[in-house]
Structure formats: C-alpha cells, structure tokens
Amino acid sequence: MKQTMRVLISGASIAGPALAYWLHRYGFDVTIIERAPALRTGGYGVDIRGAAITVLRRMGILDQVRAADTHMTGVYFVNSKGKIEGQISEASLGNQQGLDIEIMRDDLSNILYDLTKDTIKYIWGDSITDIHETEAGAEVQFIHGKSQTFDLVIGADGLHSNVRTLTFGDEAQFKRTLGCYISIFTLENYLNLDHRQLFYTMPGKTVGMYSAHDNAEARGMFLFQSDSLKYDRYDAESQKKIVENAFVGHMGWETSHLLKTMKEATDFYFDEICQIHMPTWSKGRIALVGDAAYGPSPLSGQGSSLALVGAYVLAGELQAAHGDCARAFVAYEQEMRKFVEKNQKIGLMAAGSMIEKSKIKIFLRNLMLRVPTLMAVQFKMISKMIAKAANGIELKDY
C-alpha cells in the first residue's frame, strides 16, 4: 500500500463505524462525516445473528453487545379492547436462545462509536455535496467544511444514501418499495410492559408498542400500507401529520394515546419500507456498504447484520488488495452478493407478515396462534430459513 490511504466514510450509524474500525486496524487513515449533529437516538430493535456474531467476536465487542440484549419474551396480538388474541414466543421469531441477539439500534450504534471515537476522526453536522474523481483521488466538497481529497469515499449513509445519489443517480432506480410506511418513537412505558411487544392489527394497518432498555421506556410504532407518498425527509412535523392522517377514525386499543405522544416525540423516525437493489456497489474510488448498497428493509431485522458483515468484508478485501480499490471492490461484491440476496428474501417475507390485508386474514392468523402444534411447525421452518440466510457466507480471515 502506498503511503497511508485516506478514506472518507459518510454515515455514523452502524456500517460506517464498523467499517472504520476495521480500516483503522489495517492501517488506513479514516474520517467519518455525519449529517446529524450527534449520534441518532431511538429507532427499533435490530437482530444480530449468524456471521454477524462472528464479526462482533472478532471486533472484541460481542459480550458488550450481548449485555445490551433486549431479552424480549414474546409478541402478543391484541384486539381493539386490548384483549390478547394470539401470541408468539421470541424463540419462534427466528431468535435462537443464547445465539442470536436483539439490541436497540441506538445501543449498538453507541457501542460502535465508543469503540472508534478515539482513533477515528468524526465530523458532525456536515454532509457531502459533490465528489469529483481526479488522478490524485476523489475530491470532496462539503456543505460547511472546506474541500478535501481522499483516496476512497464510502457511502455508509443508509437507505437514502447521499453518496449513492451523487455517484449513481436518483434513488428511485434502485428502490423497491414494499408498499408500506413505518414510524417509531420513544415514550413512557405506561402499560408497564415487561420485555413484551403488543401489536394491534387492522386491515392494512398495525399499531405496536414494546418495552425498551429493561422496561425503563417503551417504543411506539405505526405501520400502514400506502401508495407512494411525497414528503420532505427532514420535516418531522409533516411526517407526523401523514401518520396521523393514516390512522384517522381507527382509534381502537391505545391508538389515540400513541398518536398524542408521537406528536411530542423528539426521536421520531418515519420511513418507507423498501429495499435497495443495485447491479453494482462501486464506481471508481467510491463504494457503498450496508443499507446504502443493499438495504433489506427495516422490517427484515437483517439490516444491521448485513451492515456488520459488509463492513468486515469490504475492509478485509481492501487490506488483501493492498488498497487497490478496483480489485478490492470486485472481490467485495463477489463475497457478499449471494449472502445479500438470501437476506433480502427474509425482508420480503417479514414485510408480508407484519401487515394483514383483511379482517379474515387477521382472524385466521390469531386462530393459528392458538394452535401450538401448527405454530411449532411453521416457526421451525421460518427459523431454519433465517438461520440459513444469516449464516450464508463463509467469512475469510483477513
């Protein structure tokens, strides 16, 4: 490798810091730029399983991540009066006891930040406006900072990746919408949920609430089917209005209280449930990792695992190719492509199961959830499929 290669990573959530950790370990000089002024709080629980567990072990943070496990005991489906109509144990959601981990997204993000904050340069509250490739490298312009030249630029900036748009063009060509929208926010655990999730489903809509951080708080969730909506991604108030409008006239269970608390939520998250499918994840000196390249959708639970594994493989291939990005990027895609496809299939399945389209389907699901033998068979199949996808890559030792 020529003198220390300078790498700019856009995005400080999960893929970015994980990639920075490995690149720093291999002797690269890494800077992370993040549009938000600080680490984002809130968000949903994410699953870590299969190959991603191995990555955490190699990073030396597996015990720390495991200690932050949500210890969810199960999912309960309630009717409009709050009466439980059916339930699923956590094990049957594909979470193998003692193997898989479910952790709140912001807890994982904090652990990765703590691991990297002393060795990686973080720039907060700024964003890339232009990337121009020259003989010398990739010249990057920022909203606030003065322009700099880097050897490589990596987009780890999520489903709506800025780096992807600047490099590959409009997001619409890579986005596969799954026809619904999700909103998550933190609120008081006023129902005293004890490591439980409650879901109230109506045709095309789901309202949920689950405990977080050892029951000290809760997260509220709204999920609804809709045709494509036009809205400003940085205007939380207009997004809250969209959610409110979607649930007008549907006030069963805790819906009205959750809508009221959502209005005051400071960590409100809203997005379309979609996947990212790209023919290639790199161009010249620029590559994408995690959701930016192959987001499996927030409902899949597989996004963080894909991000951790993708970061490990991308950094490893850059190390193996001594910084020759053309060679490394091709190898990274070859290693990851099949693994990504398997995990995106899980995402499609998850989206289908979270929203029921008709009353009869909701009735049948609840009925099924009361027949233990039926459930056992179905969940064994699902668990097998998820485990197979999560382990669907042979991790090299770089």
C-alpha atoms as one frame of an Amber mdcrd trajectory, in Angstrom:
protein
   0.000   0.000   0.000   1.345   3.470  -0.847   1.603   5.988   1.989  -1.375
   5.699   4.321  -4.572   5.744   2.300  -7.158   8.334   3.316 -10.729   7.101
   3.418 -13.870   9.188   3.932 -16.939   7.342   5.199 -20.333   9.034   5.038
 -22.642   7.884   7.849 -22.095   7.251  11.570 -24.823   4.708  12.322 -23.686
   1.080  12.144 -21.993   0.231   8.827 -19.811   3.387   8.989 -18.189   2.949
  12.410 -17.852  -0.834  11.858 -16.019  -0.232   8.572 -13.891   2.499  10.177
 -12.858   0.100  12.942 -11.525  -2.498  10.502  -9.892   0.001   8.139  -8.087
   1.672  11.043  -6.922  -1.734  12.246  -5.444  -2.335   8.766  -3.580   0.981
   8.777  -5.909   3.245   6.788  -6.474   6.872   7.814 -10.247   7.186   8.292
 -12.650  10.119   8.650 -16.405   9.730   9.228 -18.795  12.501   8.236 -22.359
  12.543   9.571 -25.177  14.896   8.658 -26.753  14.695  12.134 -25.225  16.883
  14.882 -24.682  13.834  17.137 -25.401  10.109  17.289 -29.053   9.491  16.486
 -31.157   8.145  19.345 -34.258   5.969  19.146 -35.062   3.526  16.397 -36.112
  -0.100  16.576 -34.658  -3.329  17.844 -32.226  -4.960  15.427 -31.229  -8.607
  15.223 -27.642  -9.807  15.178 -27.239 -13.388  14.098 -25.127 -15.834  12.145
 -21.986 -14.431  10.515 -22.527 -11.023  12.165 -21.978 -12.628  15.600 -18.566
 -13.810  14.373 -17.754 -10.264  13.230 -18.634  -8.852  16.669 -16.476 -11.515
  18.307 -13.528 -10.558  16.082 -14.082  -6.895  16.981 -13.936  -7.804  20.668
 -17.375  -6.371  21.487 -19.601  -9.463  21.448 -20.007  -9.568  25.245 -20.826
  -5.876  25.356 -23.465  -6.229  22.651 -24.888  -9.341  24.289 -25.163  -7.469
  27.606 -27.469  -4.954  25.884 -29.845  -7.675  24.601 -33.497  -6.619  24.837
 -34.489 -10.025  26.339 -37.879  -9.865  24.668 -40.096 -12.718  25.776 -42.675
 -12.584  23.044 -45.142 -10.825  20.799 -48.806 -10.525  21.725 -51.590  -9.639
  19.288 -54.429  -7.708  20.895 -57.879  -6.674  19.689 -59.367  -3.164  19.804
 -60.202  -3.652  23.513 -56.671  -4.772  24.371 -57.601  -8.427  24.876 -54.847
 -10.853  23.784 -55.971 -12.831  20.715 -52.748 -14.691  19.972 -49.082 -14.790
  20.841 -45.660 -15.775  19.505 -42.685 -16.577  21.699 -39.418 -14.808  20.883
 -37.729 -18.108  20.018 -40.250 -18.691  17.265 -39.336 -15.380  15.624 -36.123
 -16.984  14.454 -34.211 -15.792  17.522 -32.261 -18.762  18.780 -31.796 -18.540
  22.512 -28.201 -17.913  23.536 -27.089 -17.476  19.918 -28.915 -14.541  18.374
 -29.035 -11.089  19.899 -31.721  -8.443  19.653 -30.432  -4.994  20.605 -31.885
  -1.498  20.251 -30.375   0.222  17.221 -29.091   3.173  19.231 -27.401   0.876
  21.798 -25.466  -0.869  19.029 -24.611   2.481  17.462 -23.261   3.738  20.823
 -21.082   0.661  21.329 -19.555   1.065  17.843 -18.969   4.773  18.424 -17.229
   4.141  21.762 -15.029   1.573  20.058 -13.895   4.033  17.365 -14.158   7.563
  18.784 -10.506   7.728  19.955  -8.964   6.505  16.693 -11.312   7.843  14.011
 -11.937  11.467  13.130 -15.661  12.238  13.315 -17.162  15.318  11.627 -20.708
  16.061  12.860 -23.410  18.200  11.306 -21.933  18.240   7.802 -22.583  16.458
   4.541 -21.022  15.822   1.126 -22.303  17.977  -1.743 -20.040  16.765  -4.557
 -17.471  14.064  -5.320 -15.139  14.623  -8.237 -12.613  11.962  -9.237  -9.164
  13.071 -10.379  -5.812  11.358 -10.917  -4.890  12.256  -7.343  -8.045  10.875
  -5.751 -11.622  11.792  -5.003 -12.077  15.493  -4.399 -14.953  16.003  -1.965
 -16.963  19.194  -1.378 -18.926  19.703   1.837 -21.827  21.911   2.924 -19.717
  23.528   5.666 -16.114  22.256   5.666 -13.531  23.121   3.033 -12.998  20.610
   0.221 -10.534  17.744   0.689  -9.096  14.937  -1.402  -9.395  11.317  -0.266
  -8.189   8.070  -1.821 -11.578   6.423  -1.304 -15.105   7.522  -0.424 -17.518
   5.025   1.113 -21.253   5.594   1.447 -22.487   4.005   4.684 -25.315   6.506
   4.825 -28.420   4.354   4.836 -31.434   3.664   2.630 -31.491   7.233   1.292
 -27.723   7.374   0.744 -26.410  10.767  -0.309 -23.198   9.202  -1.682 -25.285
   6.804  -3.788 -27.331   9.638  -5.280 -24.217  11.715  -6.063 -22.442   8.736
  -7.659 -25.096   6.534  -9.222 -28.034   8.893  -9.669 -31.576   9.022  -8.383
 -32.622   6.603  -5.649 -35.849   5.662  -7.467 -33.988   3.347  -9.875 -32.643
   1.185  -7.008 -35.547   1.318  -4.599 -38.066  -1.493  -4.440 -40.956  -0.314
  -2.365 -42.831  -2.878  -0.258 -45.954  -0.714  -0.186 -45.948   0.462   3.413
 -44.572   3.071   5.816 -43.294   2.774   9.369 -42.919   5.179  12.250 -41.113
   4.577  15.581 -40.672   6.826  18.614 -39.813   6.621  22.310 -42.409   7.087
  25.022 -43.012   6.262  28.661 -43.641   2.559  29.355 -47.056   3.477  30.737
 -48.523  -0.009  30.153 -45.670  -1.454  32.261 -44.760  -3.887  29.513 -42.274
  -6.417  30.805 -39.992  -7.329  27.871 -43.058  -7.732  25.687 -44.334  -6.445
  22.363 -48.014  -5.750  21.766 -49.485  -5.410  18.289 -52.970  -4.319  17.326
 -53.705  -5.112  13.685 -56.440  -3.813  11.424 -56.636  -4.415   7.663 -53.626
  -2.625   6.168 -52.511  -1.113   9.481 -50.642  -2.129  12.618 -50.166  -0.232
  15.894 -47.476  -1.550  18.199 -45.742  -0.867  21.474 -42.839  -2.632  23.145
 -40.652  -2.138  26.158 -37.066  -0.961  25.725 -33.950  -0.514  27.881 -35.004
  -3.048  30.501 -38.567  -1.726  30.634 -37.384   1.780  31.599 -39.085   3.137
  28.483 -41.098   1.970  25.509 -41.221   2.435  21.752 -44.413   3.125  19.910
 -44.850   2.004  16.334 -47.244   2.750  13.477 -47.189   0.723  10.294 -49.545
   1.273   7.368 -49.981   0.364   3.726 -49.978   3.209   1.262 -49.192   4.157
  -2.295 -46.026   6.186  -2.684 -46.125   9.394  -0.613 -44.331  12.648  -1.374
 -42.865  14.359   1.698 -39.812  16.221   2.944 -37.450  13.747   4.634 -36.181
  16.436   7.007 -39.549  17.768   8.111 -40.685  15.651  11.073 -43.829  17.715
  11.631 -45.251  16.989   8.180 -44.354  13.295   8.624 -46.228  13.167  11.936
 -49.238  14.611  10.088 -49.004  11.792   7.494 -49.090   9.158  10.240 -51.994
  10.897  11.973 -53.994  11.037   8.748 -53.361   7.351   8.081 -55.000   6.425
  11.394 -57.932   8.861  11.342 -61.047   7.002  12.529 -59.025   3.996  13.775
 -58.888   4.583  17.488 -59.007   1.048  18.887 -56.684  -0.140  21.663 -54.037
   2.538  22.553 -54.029   4.225  19.145 -55.158   7.691  20.223 -52.740   7.832
  23.162 -49.830   6.732  20.960 -50.725   9.344  18.343 -50.779  12.007  21.047
 -47.347  11.025  22.450 -45.922  10.732  18.934 -46.567  14.457  18.464 -44.179
  15.285  21.316 -41.560  12.655  20.451 -38.092  14.080  19.840 -36.629  10.882
  18.340 -39.472  10.357  15.858 -38.480   8.164  12.900 -40.539   7.763   9.737
 -39.711   5.989   6.509 -40.980   3.937   3.647 -40.456   0.198   3.909 -38.283
  -0.514   0.902 -35.269  -2.474  -0.269 -32.248  -1.339  -2.240 -31.204  -3.456
  -5.231 -28.177  -2.363  -7.271 -26.342  -4.026 -10.156 -23.026  -2.884  -8.660
 -21.995  -1.282  -5.369 -18.963   0.636  -6.562 -17.741   3.066  -9.195 -14.134
   4.216  -9.439 -12.949   5.197  -5.975 -16.430   5.154  -4.472 -18.248   2.207
  -2.884 -21.367   1.595  -0.804 -21.867  -0.607   2.254 -24.862  -1.594   4.393
 -28.344  -0.189   3.696 -26.932   2.271   1.146 -25.983  -0.669  -1.090 -28.365
  -3.465  -0.173 -30.888  -2.397   2.469 -33.133  -5.399   3.179 -35.817  -3.087
   4.727 -36.314  -2.050   8.359 -38.791  -4.893   8.908 -36.315  -7.622   7.991
 -34.287  -7.235  11.176 -31.313  -8.251   8.994 -30.039  -4.774   8.072 -27.542
  -4.444  10.931 -26.186  -7.950  10.421 -25.698  -7.206   6.713 -24.003  -3.905
   7.583 -21.580  -5.537  10.049 -20.668  -8.361   7.678 -20.417  -5.999   4.684
 -18.080  -3.675   6.603 -15.885  -6.615   7.629 -15.652  -7.973   4.078 -15.099
  -4.591   2.389 -12.290  -3.630   4.774 -10.774  -7.099   4.534 -10.723  -7.052
   0.738  -9.132  -3.563   0.703  -6.452  -4.894   3.036  -5.927  -8.036   0.917
  -5.622  -5.932  -2.272  -3.164  -3.523  -0.569  -5.531  -0.666  -1.192  -6.075
  -1.427  -4.900  -9.732  -0.420  -4.848 -10.668  -1.788  -8.266  -9.589  -5.272
  -7.229 -10.982  -4.975  -3.702 -14.411  -3.715  -4.752 -14.886  -6.590  -7.226
 -13.894  -9.137  -4.556 -16.206  -7.489  -2.015 -19.172  -7.862  -4.375 -18.318
 -11.477  -5.177 -18.120 -12.360  -1.491 -21.302 -10.538  -0.485 -23.763 -10.818
  -3.372 -25.357 -14.215  -2.599 -25.424 -13.504   1.128 -27.245 -10.231   0.470
 -29.827 -11.880  -1.787 -30.683 -14.523   0.820 -31.170 -11.876   3.500 -33.254
  -9.632   1.286 -35.650 -12.550   0.767 -36.188 -12.590   4.551 -37.013  -8.877
   4.313 -39.763  -9.558   1.786 -41.187 -12.289   3.977 -41.155 -10.059   7.077
 -42.973  -7.235   5.309 -45.686  -9.658   4.253 -46.235 -10.907   7.787 -46.391
  -7.527   9.555 -49.486  -6.207   7.823 -52.588  -8.276   7.159 -54.758  -7.080
   4.315 -58.188  -8.250   5.520 -60.192  -8.993   8.662 -60.462 -12.655   7.758
 -56.648 -12.905   7.489 -56.242 -11.318  10.922 -58.826 -13.751  12.321 -57.081
 -16.767  10.761 -53.676 -15.649  11.993 -54.956 -15.256  15.561 -56.656 -18.626
  15.325 -53.431 -20.231  14.179 -51.505 -18.586  17.002 -53.702 -20.514  19.420
 -52.774 -23.919  17.970 -49.338 -24.731  19.393 -48.574 -27.658  17.070 -49.381
 -25.662  13.930 -47.220 -22.835  15.195 -44.297 -25.065  16.083 -44.087 -26.479
  12.560 -44.352 -23.117  10.852 -41.824 -21.413  13.113 -39.340 -24.239  12.802
 -39.420 -23.609   9.057 -39.032 -19.841   9.461 -36.195 -20.191  11.991 -34.365
 -22.571   9.697 -34.703 -20.201   6.782 -33.495 -17.189   8.779 -30.560 -19.110
  10.273 -29.568 -20.335   6.822 -29.644 -16.801   5.404 -27.763 -15.352   8.390
 -25.008 -17.944   8.035 -24.979 -17.839   4.235 -21.395 -16.591   3.925 -18.013
 -18.134   4.687 -16.077 -15.351   6.431 -12.442 -15.164   5.365  -9.768 -14.432
   7.920  -8.129 -11.318   6.525
